[in-house]
Amino acid sequence: SYVLTQPPSVSVAPGKTAKISCAGSNIGGRNVHWYQQIPGQAPVLVIYDDSVRPSGIPDRFSTSNSVKTATLTISRVEVGDEADYYCQVSDTVSGSDQFVVFGGGTRLTVL
Amino acid sequence: QVQMVQSEAEVKKPGASVTVSCKASGFTLTSYGVSWVRQAPGQGLEWMGGITFYNGKSKYAQKLQDRVTLTTDTSTSTAYMELRSLISDDTATYYCARVFSDSSGWHFDLWGRGTLVTVSS
């Protein structure tokens, strides 16, 4: 089954830029979605279809993709950005045992 | 208000079944789909399965497909997730999420607040 690999943790100072990676085989050929989960709350979609921000998500959130890695970039990090971030793709290969795949999640700590 | 309202927390014994409900409010559920994602304490997100209404198809995670049944009552815009033969590892928060589906797959643009299911003897 398809696997997405994220670093367990990323730390950044307020006002700086955080980068969270999501690695997978030929991930550049898939639509990648990103979710933010503040501790104790439900996940929230922050990026879909590689680079689209839903209404209400600030433009401090952006992405970049290569063949093997998708990266979520949070600019001018705020204390309120401290959360777990998950990448997600769909494994549309016929016979896949897991149609929706999440990365293991990255805890963003704002120092 | 556009939201997905889930049922309250449950405590179940091993071997029992649990049904979690999720009612769509402020939008037409059949215009989208609904999926279920669970999260064990301190762990990541695990997709369980989902239904899209435009084609009436459901998909399940192979790991759970023998124990999970997803249903919907379109008359009340309510989705249900039944999990059978519960074990302690099923202790988790169960989320329903609205599915946006296209040719590249699914993503989830609206989530319920979650339902904690505790399996304990």
gemmi code that builds the backbone of each chain (N, CA, C; Angstrom):
import gemmi

chains = {
    "A": [
        ("SER", (0.830, -1.187, 0.000), (0.000, 0.000, 0.000), (0.874, 1.250, 0.000)),
        ("TYR", (0.280, 2.361, -0.418), (1.024, 3.602, -0.562), (1.358, 4.186, 0.807)),
        ("VAL", (2.563, 4.738, 0.929), (3.013, 5.261, 2.219), (3.452, 6.721, 2.067)),
        ("LEU", (3.012, 7.550, 3.009), (3.443, 8.942, 3.091), (4.269, 9.112, 4.368)),
        ("THR", (5.439, 9.714, 4.240), (6.338, 9.859, 5.374), (6.531, 11.333, 5.718)),
        ("GLN", (6.238, 11.672, 6.958), (6.422, 13.035, 7.458), (7.396, 13.010, 8.634)),
        ("PRO", (8.138, 14.096, 8.845), (8.961, 14.170, 10.060), (8.057, 14.293, 11.274)),
        ("PRO", (8.417, 13.661, 12.384), (7.544, 13.715, 13.568), (7.376, 15.121, 14.124)),
        ("SER", (8.401, 15.941, 14.013), (8.319, 17.257, 14.624), (9.148, 18.281, 13.856)),
        ("VAL", (8.672, 19.516, 13.935), (9.374, 20.680, 13.388), (9.209, 21.799, 14.407)),
        ("SER", (10.282, 22.505, 14.654), (10.223, 23.632, 15.589), (10.633, 24.914, 14.867)),
        ("VAL", (9.987, 26.003, 15.250), (10.274, 27.281, 14.603), (9.957, 28.415, 15.578)),
        ("ALA", (10.680, 29.500, 15.445), (10.411, 30.672, 16.280), (9.300, 31.503, 15.656)),
        ("PRO", (8.566, 32.231, 16.467), (7.504, 33.096, 15.926), (8.073, 34.075, 14.910)),
        ("GLY", (7.317, 34.263, 13.823), (7.742, 35.181, 12.786), (8.628, 34.561, 11.732)),
        ("LYS", (9.132, 33.381, 11.990), (9.983, 32.683, 11.016), (9.145, 31.788, 10.119)),
        ("THR", (9.834, 31.048, 9.237), (9.162, 30.177, 8.277), (9.344, 28.714, 8.649)),
        ("ALA", (8.238, 27.962, 8.632), (8.274, 26.532, 8.909), (8.012, 25.762, 7.621)),
        ("LYS", (8.759, 24.697, 7.439), (8.564, 23.814, 6.279), (8.320, 22.403, 6.779)),
        ("ILE", (7.228, 21.804, 6.322), (6.853, 20.442, 6.718), (6.801, 19.593, 5.454)),
        ("SER", (7.589, 18.537, 5.436), (7.681, 17.708, 4.239), (6.784, 16.490, 4.321)),
        ("CYS", (6.460, 15.959, 3.156), (5.610, 14.764, 3.023), (6.155, 14.000, 1.823)),
        ("ALA", (6.789, 12.866, 2.097), (7.448, 12.114, 1.042), (6.643, 10.884, 0.662)),
        ("GLY", (6.585, 10.612, -0.637), (5.901, 9.430, -1.143), (6.328, 9.156, -2.568)),
        ("SER", (6.197, 7.917, -2.976), (6.596, 7.534, -4.320), (5.796, 8.307, -5.369)),
        ("ASN", (6.506, 9.026, -6.229), (5.866, 9.795, -7.284), (4.725, 10.671, -6.761)),
        ("ILE", (4.924, 11.262, -5.589), (3.863, 12.087, -4.991), (3.558, 13.283, -5.874)),
        ("GLY", (4.546, 13.679, -6.685), (4.318, 14.814, -7.575), (3.222, 14.554, -8.601)),
        ("GLY", (2.895, 13.293, -8.827), (1.846, 12.930, -9.759), (0.476, 12.790, -9.120)),
        ("ARG", (0.397, 13.094, -7.833), (-0.868, 12.970, -7.107), (-1.308, 14.324, -6.556)),
        ("ASN", (-2.581, 14.469, -6.330), (-3.080, 15.656, -5.622), (-2.877, 15.465, -4.121)),
        ("VAL", (-2.194, 16.420, -3.506), (-1.893, 16.331, -2.079), (-2.745, 17.344, -1.326)),
        ("HIS", (-3.248, 16.917, -0.198), (-4.085, 17.757, 0.655), (-3.436, 17.828, 2.039)),
        ("TRP", (-3.636, 18.947, 2.717), (-3.022, 19.161, 4.032), (-4.075, 19.569, 5.056)),
        ("TYR", (-3.914, 19.037, 6.259), (-4.835, 19.326, 7.360), (-4.059, 19.814, 8.575)),
        ("GLN", (-4.662, 20.734, 9.275), (-4.127, 21.231, 10.542), (-5.006, 20.716, 11.673)),
        ("GLN", (-4.403, 20.161, 12.702), (-5.172, 19.707, 13.856), (-4.572, 20.302, 15.128)),
        ("ILE", (-5.252, 21.294, 15.646), (-4.864, 21.871, 16.930), (-5.218, 20.858, 18.023)),
        ("PRO", (-4.347, 20.652, 19.001), (-4.620, 19.641, 20.035), (-6.006, 19.787, 20.644)),
        ("GLY", (-6.718, 18.667, 20.707), (-8.048, 18.645, 21.281), (-9.161, 19.029, 20.326)),
        ("GLN", (-8.801, 19.328, 19.065), (-9.807, 19.735, 18.084), (-9.794, 18.796, 16.886)),
        ("ALA", (-10.826, 18.939, 16.067), (-10.896, 18.157, 14.835), (-9.937, 18.744, 13.788)),
        ("PRO", (-9.513, 17.927, 12.827), (-8.679, 18.450, 11.739), (-9.429, 19.503, 10.921)),
        ("VAL", (-8.647, 20.382, 10.317), (-9.168, 21.416, 9.429), (-8.361, 21.374, 8.140)),
        ("LEU", (-9.051, 21.415, 7.013), (-8.375, 21.429, 5.705), (-7.719, 22.792, 5.513)),
        ("VAL", (-6.415, 22.805, 5.215), (-5.732, 24.075, 4.979), (-5.236, 24.239, 3.550)),
        ("ILE", (-5.024, 23.106, 2.854), (-4.614, 23.128, 1.453), (-5.252, 21.917, 0.784)),
        ("TYR", (-5.839, 22.101, -0.399), (-6.301, 20.957, -1.171), (-5.825, 21.065, -2.614)),
        ("ASP", (-5.843, 19.921, -3.285), (-5.384, 19.867, -4.680), (-4.015, 20.545, -4.847)),
        ("ASP", (-3.101, 20.155, -4.012), (-1.695, 20.592, -4.067), (-1.459, 22.002, -3.548)),
        ("SER", (-2.344, 22.951, -3.909), (-1.961, 24.335, -3.641), (-3.119, 25.278, -3.375)),
        ("VAL", (-4.328, 24.778, -3.295), (-5.493, 25.653, -3.147), (-5.843, 25.843, -1.674)),
        ("ARG", (-5.959, 27.091, -1.273), (-6.346, 27.384, 0.104), (-7.858, 27.562, 0.207)),
        ("PRO", (-8.512, 26.810, 1.116), (-9.944, 27.042, 1.328), (-10.184, 28.449, 1.862)),
        ("SER", (-11.408, 28.887, 1.712), (-11.785, 30.193, 2.237), (-11.451, 30.281, 3.727)),
        ("GLY", (-10.812, 31.375, 4.122), (-10.493, 31.592, 5.521), (-9.102, 31.169, 5.929)),
        ("ILE", (-8.412, 30.465, 5.072), (-7.031, 30.063, 5.359), (-6.089, 31.167, 4.869)),
        ("PRO", (-5.252, 31.680, 5.740), (-4.394, 32.815, 5.334), (-3.358, 32.413, 4.294)),
        ("ASP", (-2.915, 33.420, 3.530), (-1.943, 33.131, 2.472), (-0.540, 32.880, 3.024)),
        ("ARG", (-0.411, 32.868, 4.334), (0.857, 32.435, 4.931), (1.099, 30.942, 4.697)),
        ("PHE", (0.033, 30.220, 4.357), (0.132, 28.785, 4.086), (0.295, 28.587, 2.581)),
        ("SER", (1.357, 27.920, 2.185), (1.595, 27.643, 0.782), (2.279, 26.290, 0.647)),
        ("THR", (2.425, 25.833, -0.582), (3.009, 24.512, -0.809), (3.953, 24.549, -1.994)),
        ("SER", (4.789, 23.528, -2.054), (5.604, 23.265, -3.226), (5.737, 21.760, -3.351)),
        ("ASN", (5.841, 21.294, -4.565), (5.882, 19.849, -4.797), (7.021, 19.491, -5.740)),
        ("SER", (7.657, 18.354, -5.478), (8.595, 17.760, -6.408), (8.107, 16.353, -6.703)),
        ("VAL", (8.879, 15.588, -7.437), (8.468, 14.228, -7.786), (8.261, 13.369, -6.543)),
        ("LYS", (9.131, 13.579, -5.536), (9.115, 12.678, -4.381), (8.606, 13.313, -3.094)),
        ("THR", (8.513, 14.647, -3.076), (8.177, 15.311, -1.806), (7.223, 16.478, -2.023)),
        ("ALA", (6.210, 16.539, -1.173), (5.351, 17.719, -1.092), (5.725, 18.467, 0.183)),
        ("THR", (5.738, 19.781, 0.120), (6.149, 20.575, 1.272), (5.122, 21.645, 1.575)),
        ("LEU", (4.700, 21.679, 2.836), (3.831, 22.752, 3.325), (4.719, 23.800, 3.968)),
        ("THR", (4.566, 25.044, 3.536), (5.342, 26.150, 4.083), (4.414, 27.106, 4.803)),
        ("ILE", (4.769, 27.419, 6.041), (4.001, 28.394, 6.820), (4.921, 29.574, 7.072)),
        ("SER", (4.575, 30.709, 6.492), (5.392, 31.920, 6.636), (4.910, 32.736, 7.820)),
        ("ARG", (5.829, 33.527, 8.358), (5.485, 34.424, 9.485), (4.687, 33.661, 10.540)),
        ("VAL", (5.290, 32.586, 11.024), (4.604, 31.670, 11.942), (4.112, 32.400, 13.196)),
        ("GLU", (2.896, 32.027, 13.594), (2.282, 32.593, 14.794), (2.123, 31.488, 15.849)),
        ("VAL", (1.957, 31.888, 17.081), (1.764, 30.923, 18.166), (0.546, 30.046, 17.886)),
        ("GLY", (-0.464, 30.617, 17.287), (-1.685, 29.884, 16.982), (-1.528, 28.834, 15.891)),
        ("ASP", (-0.380, 28.799, 15.223), (-0.120, 27.774, 14.210), (0.387, 26.480, 14.826)),
        ("GLU", (0.658, 26.504, 16.113), (1.160, 25.303, 16.781), (0.078, 24.217, 16.726)),
        ("ALA", (0.400, 23.102, 16.078), (-0.588, 22.057, 15.792), (0.108, 20.870, 15.152)),
        ("ASP", (-0.674, 19.825, 14.927), (-0.231, 18.695, 14.115), (-0.698, 18.916, 12.682)),
        ("TYR", (0.176, 18.615, 11.729), (-0.148, 18.781, 10.320), (-0.038, 17.431, 9.614)),
        ("TYR", (-1.070, 17.122, 8.829), (-1.128, 15.847, 8.123), (-1.256, 16.081, 6.622)),
        ("CYS", (-0.485, 15.347, 5.832), (-0.700, 15.320, 4.397), (-1.583, 14.116, 4.066)),
        ("GLN", (-2.234, 14.170, 2.909), (-3.165, 13.108, 2.514), (-3.241, 13.023, 0.996)),
        ("VAL", (-3.295, 11.815, 0.492), (-3.534, 11.587, -0.926), (-4.546, 10.474, -1.074)),
        ("SER", (-5.021, 10.269, -2.286), (-5.849, 9.121, -2.611), (-5.028, 8.155, -3.452)),
        ("ASP", (-5.091, 6.887, -3.104), (-4.399, 5.853, -3.864), (-5.403, 5.250, -4.831)),
        ("THR", (-5.429, 5.796, -6.031), (-6.453, 5.408, -6.998), (-6.054, 4.189, -7.815)),
        ("VAL", (-4.941, 3.573, -7.465), (-4.525, 2.356, -8.161), (-5.555, 1.271, -7.905)),
        ("SER", (-5.964, 0.606, -8.966), (-6.967, -0.450, -8.841), (-6.479, -1.545, -7.904)),
        ("GLY", (-7.339, -1.946, -6.970), (-6.990, -2.999, -6.042), (-6.240, -2.540, -4.829)),
        ("SER", (-6.019, -1.251, -4.690), (-5.324, -0.739, -3.509), (-6.116, -1.087, -2.251)),
        ("ASP", (-5.383, -1.417, -1.180), (-6.062, -1.793, 0.054), (-6.404, -0.582, 0.917)),
        ("GLN", (-5.990, 0.605, 0.478), (-6.233, 1.806, 1.260), (-6.428, 2.969, 0.303)),
        ("PHE", (-7.678, 3.318, 0.028), (-7.962, 4.344, -0.965), (-7.486, 5.718, -0.518)),
        ("VAL", (-7.649, 6.020, 0.756), (-7.193, 7.294, 1.313), (-6.015, 7.030, 2.242)),
        ("VAL", (-4.948, 7.770, 2.054), (-3.731, 7.591, 2.849), (-3.364, 8.910, 3.516)),
        ("PHE", (-3.124, 8.843, 4.809), (-2.616, 10.001, 5.558), (-1.144, 9.781, 5.888)),
        ("GLY", (-0.391, 10.861, 5.914), (0.933, 10.804, 6.490), (0.820, 10.646, 8.002)),
        ("GLY", (1.943, 10.334, 8.644), (1.934, 10.088, 10.071), (1.746, 11.335, 10.925)),
        ("GLY", (1.838, 12.498, 10.293), (1.649, 13.747, 11.017), (2.943, 14.360, 11.508)),
        ("THR", (2.977, 15.699, 11.534), (4.128, 16.452, 12.025), (3.652, 17.440, 13.080)),
        ("ARG", (4.235, 17.377, 14.257), (3.907, 18.344, 15.306), (4.745, 19.596, 15.094)),
        ("LEU", (4.090, 20.703, 14.834), (4.769, 21.993, 14.718), (4.777, 22.664, 16.083)),
        ("THR", (5.964, 22.910, 16.574), (6.122, 23.616, 17.851), (6.649, 25.013, 17.587)),
        ("VAL", (5.970, 25.999, 18.147), (6.396, 27.394, 18.012), (7.119, 27.774, 19.294)),
        ("LEU", (8.397, 27.998, 19.154), (9.259, 28.183, 20.332), (9.016, 29.526, 21.030)),
    ],
    "B": [
        ("GLN", (-26.120, 27.023, 9.866), (-24.675, 26.856, 9.996), (-24.258, 25.516, 9.387)),
        ("VAL", (-23.237, 25.556, 8.556), (-22.755, 24.344, 7.915), (-21.894, 23.575, 8.906)),
        ("GLN", (-22.328, 22.373, 9.257), (-21.578, 21.572, 10.209), (-22.011, 20.117, 10.119)),
        ("MET", (-21.199, 19.268, 10.759), (-21.535, 17.856, 10.868), (-21.564, 17.546, 12.359)),
        ("VAL", (-22.720, 17.111, 12.839), (-22.943, 16.933, 14.270), (-22.903, 15.453, 14.612)),
        ("GLN", (-21.958, 15.084, 15.444), (-21.771, 13.685, 15.788), (-22.433, 13.335, 17.111)),
        ("SER", (-22.660, 12.035, 17.296), (-23.258, 11.530, 18.531), (-22.245, 11.576, 19.667)),
        ("GLU", (-22.772, 11.341, 20.864), (-21.969, 11.486, 22.067), (-21.030, 10.289, 22.291)),
        ("ALA", (-20.133, 10.472, 23.242), (-19.148, 9.443, 23.564), (-19.805, 8.139, 24.004)),
        ("GLU", (-19.100, 7.030, 23.743), (-19.609, 5.706, 24.086), (-18.522, 4.919, 24.822)),
        ("VAL", (-18.972, 4.080, 25.729), (-18.091, 3.113, 26.387), (-18.646, 1.729, 26.106)),
        ("LYS", (-17.810, 0.865, 25.568), (-18.261, -0.469, 25.181), (-17.306, -1.531, 25.727)),
        ("LYS", (-17.841, -2.721, 25.892), (-17.021, -3.851, 26.320), (-16.436, -4.551, 25.095)),
        ("PRO", (-15.298, -5.211, 25.282), (-14.724, -5.981, 24.168), (-15.727, -6.977, 23.616)),
        ("GLY", (-15.758, -7.087, 22.283), (-16.679, -7.993, 21.618), (-17.996, -7.354, 21.232)),
        ("ALA", (-18.298, -6.204, 21.798), (-19.544, -5.515, 21.486), (-19.428, -4.740, 20.175)),
        ("SER", (-20.527, -4.099, 19.803), (-20.569, -3.242, 18.621), (-20.895, -1.820, 19.044)),
        ("VAL", (-20.508, -0.872, 18.192), (-20.832, 0.521, 18.443), (-21.294, 1.143, 17.136)),
        ("THR", (-22.265, 2.038, 17.245), (-22.719, 2.798, 16.089), (-22.592, 4.291, 16.407)),
        ("VAL", (-21.887, 4.996, 15.553), (-21.702, 6.439, 15.693), (-22.481, 7.127, 14.579)),
        ("SER", (-23.187, 8.171, 14.928), (-23.966, 8.899, 13.926), (-23.356, 10.262, 13.641)),
        ("CYS", (-23.712, 10.793, 12.482), (-23.166, 12.071, 12.011), (-24.230, 12.736, 11.165)),
        ("LYS", (-24.782, 13.836, 11.657), (-25.875, 14.510, 10.957), (-25.360, 15.760, 10.260)),
        ("ALA", (-25.633, 15.859, 8.974), (-25.235, 17.036, 8.200), (-26.240, 18.160, 8.423)),
        ("SER", (-25.706, 19.335, 8.634), (-26.544, 20.504, 8.875), (-26.083, 21.653, 7.998)),
        ("GLY", (-27.053, 22.326, 7.346), (-26.712, 23.491, 6.544), (-26.281, 23.184, 5.131)),
        ("PHE", (-26.311, 21.921, 4.741), (-25.966, 21.561, 3.362), (-26.603, 20.214, 3.047)),
        ("THR", (-26.619, 19.884, 1.774), (-27.229, 18.626, 1.326), (-26.159, 17.545, 1.265)),
        ("LEU", (-26.286, 16.573, 2.140), (-25.265, 15.535, 2.253), (-25.064, 14.802, 0.937)),
        ("THR", (-26.141, 14.575, 0.213), (-26.045, 13.784, -1.018), (-25.342, 14.528, -2.144)),
        ("SER", (-25.034, 15.791, -1.940), (-24.250, 16.530, -2.934), (-22.751, 16.264, -2.757)),
        ("TYR", (-22.420, 15.584, -1.700), (-21.012, 15.294, -1.417), (-20.859, 13.804, -1.153)),
        ("GLY", (-20.192, 13.479, -0.137), (-20.029, 12.125, 0.369), (-19.656, 12.257, 1.821)),
        ("VAL", (-19.533, 11.148, 2.482), (-19.141, 11.179, 3.891), (-18.129, 10.068, 4.125)),
        ("SER", (-17.130, 10.383, 4.891), (-16.085, 9.429, 5.211), (-15.862, 9.414, 6.710)),
        ("TRP", (-15.226, 8.353, 7.184), (-14.941, 8.190, 8.604), (-13.441, 8.005, 8.805)),
        ("VAL", (-12.925, 8.732, 9.767), (-11.504, 8.718, 10.095), (-11.390, 8.571, 11.608)),
        ("ARG", (-10.507, 7.699, 12.066), (-10.364, 7.570, 13.505), (-8.958, 7.939, 13.950)),
        ("GLN", (-8.847, 8.231, 15.233), (-7.570, 8.663, 15.796), (-7.438, 8.083, 17.197)),
        ("ALA", (-6.558, 7.119, 17.352), (-6.284, 6.547, 18.667), (-5.571, 7.587, 19.526)),
        ("PRO", (-5.654, 7.470, 20.837), (-5.034, 8.475, 21.720), (-3.557, 8.677, 21.412)),
        ("GLY", (-3.171, 9.915, 21.141), (-1.788, 10.246, 20.872), (-1.259, 9.782, 19.529)),
        ("GLN", (-2.140, 9.287, 18.677), (-1.716, 8.759, 17.384), (-2.216, 9.617, 16.222)),
        ("GLY", (-1.889, 9.185, 14.989), (-2.277, 9.925, 13.809), (-3.657, 9.547, 13.306)),
        ("LEU", (-3.978, 10.069, 12.132), (-5.282, 9.847, 11.524), (-5.282, 8.549, 10.724)),
        ("GLU", (-6.359, 7.790, 10.867), (-6.512, 6.528, 10.139), (-7.841, 6.543, 9.395)),
        ("TRP", (-7.783, 6.457, 8.066), (-9.003, 6.423, 7.263), (-9.670, 5.070, 7.377)),
        ("MET", (-10.994, 5.076, 7.548), (-11.744, 3.831, 7.725), (-12.564, 3.466, 6.498)),
        ("GLY", (-13.130, 4.453, 5.863), (-13.976, 4.186, 4.722), (-14.847, 5.392, 4.427)),
        ("GLY", (-15.636, 5.284, 3.363), (-16.510, 6.399, 3.016), (-17.469, 6.038, 1.904)),
        ("ILE", (-18.419, 6.941, 1.701), (-19.465, 6.764, 0.686), (-19.560, 8.040, -0.140)),
        ("THR", (-19.649, 7.886, -1.441), (-19.966, 9.024, -2.300), (-21.341, 8.773, -2.911)),
        ("PHE", (-22.138, 9.791, -2.981), (-23.532, 9.616, -3.381), (-23.750, 9.726, -4.882)),
        ("TYR", (-22.849, 10.406, -5.591), (-23.105, 10.598, -7.017), (-23.076, 9.269, -7.753)),
        ("ASN", (-22.314, 8.292, -7.221), (-22.260, 6.972, -7.845), (-22.724, 5.859, -6.903)),
        ("GLY", (-23.110, 6.224, -5.690), (-23.623, 5.243, -4.744), (-22.608, 4.229, -4.266)),
        ("LYS", (-21.321, 4.551, -4.429), (-20.293, 3.571, -4.091), (-19.680, 3.844, -2.718)),
        ("SER", (-19.311, 2.761, -2.053), (-18.600, 2.878, -0.790), (-17.234, 2.234, -0.919)),
        ("LYS", (-16.303, 2.759, -0.157), (-14.947, 2.219, -0.117), (-14.572, 2.013, 1.340)),
        ("TYR", (-13.826, 0.951, 1.591), (-13.418, 0.627, 2.945), (-11.909, 0.371, 3.003)),
        ("ALA", (-11.312, 0.713, 4.124), (-9.938, 0.289, 4.381), (-9.940, -1.222, 4.555)),
        ("GLN", (-9.035, -1.866, 3.851), (-9.028, -3.330, 3.861), (-8.875, -3.883, 5.275)),
        ("LYS", (-8.117, -3.183, 6.090), (-7.856, -3.642, 7.457), (-9.144, -3.762, 8.276)),
        ("LEU", (-10.145, -2.927, 7.961), (-11.348, -2.860, 8.787), (-12.598, -3.363, 8.083)),
        ("GLN", (-12.505, -3.680, 6.807), (-13.716, -3.900, 6.011), (-14.577, -5.048, 6.525)),
        ("ASP", (-13.991, -5.998, 7.245), (-14.797, -7.105, 7.760), (-15.582, -6.728, 9.006)),
        ("ARG", (-15.259, -5.586, 9.620), (-15.905, -5.209, 10.884), (-16.672, -3.889, 10.808)),
        ("VAL", (-16.568, -3.185, 9.697), (-17.187, -1.862, 9.577), (-18.308, -1.877, 8.554)),
        ("THR", (-19.400, -1.208, 8.892), (-20.470, -0.973, 7.933), (-20.835, 0.501, 7.976)),
        ("LEU", (-20.844, 1.129, 6.797), (-21.221, 2.539, 6.673), (-22.579, 2.620, 5.996)),
        ("THR", (-23.468, 3.369, 6.587), (-24.804, 3.551, 6.013), (-25.188, 5.020, 6.101)),
        ("THR", (-26.212, 5.369, 5.350), (-26.733, 6.728, 5.422), (-28.253, 6.704, 5.366)),
        ("ASP", (-28.855, 7.676, 6.016), (-30.295, 7.921, 5.924), (-30.444, 9.276, 5.244)),
        ("THR", (-30.676, 9.260, 3.951), (-30.716, 10.527, 3.217), (-31.907, 11.381, 3.614)),
        ("SER", (-32.948, 10.760, 4.154), (-34.127, 11.540, 4.557), (-33.821, 12.461, 5.733)),
        ("THR", (-32.837, 12.083, 6.524), (-32.445, 12.910, 7.678), (-31.036, 13.448, 7.545)),
        ("SER", (-30.403, 13.228, 6.401), (-29.016, 13.659, 6.154), (-28.077, 13.172, 7.253)),
        ("THR", (-28.258, 11.915, 7.628), (-27.458, 11.352, 8.711), (-26.665, 10.144, 8.209)),
        ("ALA", (-25.398, 10.096, 8.570), (-24.544, 8.962, 8.248), (-24.256, 8.177, 9.520)),
        ("TYR", (-24.045, 6.885, 9.342), (-23.789, 6.001, 10.471), (-22.554, 5.142, 10.186)),
        ("MET", (-21.803, 4.905, 11.237), (-20.656, 4.011, 11.178), (-20.829, 2.971, 12.274)),
        ("GLU", (-20.941, 1.700, 11.876), (-21.021, 0.604, 12.835), (-19.707, -0.152, 12.832)),
        ("LEU", (-19.136, -0.347, 14.001), (-17.913, -1.134, 14.162), (-18.223, -2.294, 15.097)),
        ("ARG", (-17.940, -3.502, 14.638), (-18.292, -4.716, 15.373), (-17.066, -5.371, 15.993)),
        ("SER", (-17.335, -6.321, 16.879), (-16.267, -7.127, 17.502), (-15.160, -6.235, 18.050)),
        ("LEU", (-15.546, -5.293, 18.868), (-14.609, -4.295, 19.368), (-13.488, -4.912, 20.205)),
        ("ILE", (-12.304, -4.350, 20.018), (-11.139, -4.701, 20.826), (-10.576, -3.418, 21.426)),
        ("SER", (-9.668, -3.564, 22.363), (-9.139, -2.385, 23.053), (-8.457, -1.416, 22.082)),
        ("ASP", (-7.859, -1.953, 21.016), (-7.201, -1.085, 20.036), (-8.173, -0.212, 19.242)),
        ("ASP", (-9.462, -0.477, 19.379), (-10.465, 0.360, 18.715), (-10.779, 1.613, 19.535)),
        ("THR", (-10.230, 1.708, 20.718), (-10.402, 2.929, 21.517), (-9.802, 4.105, 20.756)),
        ("ALA", (-10.636, 5.067, 20.423), (-10.204, 6.168, 19.563), (-11.304, 7.224, 19.497)),
        ("THR", (-10.940, 8.363, 18.946), (-11.931, 9.361, 18.555), (-12.270, 9.120, 17.094)),
        ("TYR", (-13.547, 9.011, 16.819), (-14.035, 8.726, 15.475), (-14.620, 10.007, 14.883)),
        ("TYR", (-14.086, 10.395, 13.732), (-14.535, 11.603, 13.051), (-15.303, 11.240, 11.785)),
        ("CYS", (-16.380, 11.965, 11.527), (-16.960, 11.938, 10.194), (-16.464, 13.181, 9.470)),
        ("ALA", (-16.387, 13.075, 8.159), (-15.879, 14.200, 7.364), (-16.605, 14.232, 6.031)),
        ("ARG", (-16.883, 15.441, 5.568), (-17.528, 15.601, 4.270), (-16.502, 15.366, 3.176)),
        ("VAL", (-16.913, 14.567, 2.202), (-16.016, 14.199, 1.122), (-16.228, 15.099, -0.087)),
        ("PHE", (-15.144, 15.649, -0.587), (-15.170, 16.254, -1.911), (-14.445, 15.280, -2.828)),
        ("SER", (-15.142, 14.852, -3.876), (-14.615, 13.813, -4.752), (-14.429, 14.343, -6.165)),
        ("ASP", (-13.301, 14.020, -6.781), (-13.101, 14.282, -8.197), (-12.258, 13.167, -8.780)),
        ("SER", (-11.796, 13.357, -10.017), (-11.092, 12.272, -10.691), (-9.778, 11.896, -10.019)),
        ("SER", (-9.232, 12.815, -9.214), (-7.951, 12.526, -8.564), (-8.121, 11.885, -7.199)),
        ("GLY", (-9.366, 11.776, -6.734), (-9.595, 11.138, -5.446), (-10.456, 11.974, -4.521)),
        ("TRP", (-10.240, 11.802, -3.235), (-11.062, 12.452, -2.221), (-10.211, 13.392, -1.359)),
        ("HIS", (-10.864, 14.442, -0.868), (-10.347, 15.143, 0.294), (-11.523, 15.547, 1.159)),
        ("PHE", (-11.229, 16.049, 2.351), (-12.257, 16.227, 3.371), (-12.305, 17.688, 3.799)),
        ("ASP", (-13.366, 18.389, 3.418), (-13.390, 19.825, 3.618), (-14.202, 20.279, 4.826)),
        ("LEU", (-14.830, 19.346, 5.508), (-15.599, 19.701, 6.696), (-15.615, 18.478, 7.613)),
        ("TRP", (-15.286, 18.694, 8.885), (-15.167, 17.581, 9.822), (-16.145, 17.762, 10.984)),
        ("GLY", (-16.635, 16.633, 11.508), (-17.347, 16.673, 12.770), (-16.361, 16.854, 13.913)),
        ("ARG", (-16.890, 17.064, 15.098), (-16.034, 17.308, 16.257), (-15.433, 16.033, 16.843)),
        ("GLY", (-15.936, 14.900, 16.404), (-15.391, 13.640, 16.876), (-16.243, 13.001, 17.967)),
        ("THR", (-16.217, 11.683, 18.000), (-16.906, 10.896, 19.027), (-15.902, 9.949, 19.648)),
        ("LEU", (-15.697, 10.068, 20.945), (-14.761, 9.179, 21.634), (-15.447, 7.848, 21.929)),
        ("VAL", (-14.838, 6.781, 21.444), (-15.306, 5.428, 21.750), (-14.234, 4.745, 22.595)),
        ("THR", (-14.622, 4.332, 23.772), (-13.699, 3.661, 24.684), (-14.115, 2.205, 24.811)),
        ("VAL", (-13.172, 1.316, 24.568), (-13.431, -0.116, 24.693), (-12.689, -0.618, 25.927)),
        ("SER", (-13.470, -1.037, 26.906), (-12.867, -1.447, 28.177), (-13.749, -2.467, 28.871)),
        ("SER", (-13.128, -3.448, 29.480), (-13.883, -4.443, 30.229), (-14.184, -3.939, 31.646)),
    ],
}
model = gemmi.Model(1)
for chain_id, residues in chains.items():
    chain = gemmi.Chain(chain_id)
    for i, (resn, *xyz) in enumerate(residues, 1):
        res = gemmi.Residue()
        res.name, res.seqid = resn, gemmi.SeqId(i, " ")
        for name, pos in zip(("N", "CA", "C"), xyz):
            atom = gemmi.Atom()
            atom.name, atom.element = name, gemmi.Element(name[0])
            atom.pos, atom.b_iso = gemmi.Position(*pos), 0.0
            res.add_atom(atom)
        chain.add_residue(res)
    model.add_chain(chain)
structure = gemmi.Structure()
structure.add_model(model)
structure.setup_entities()
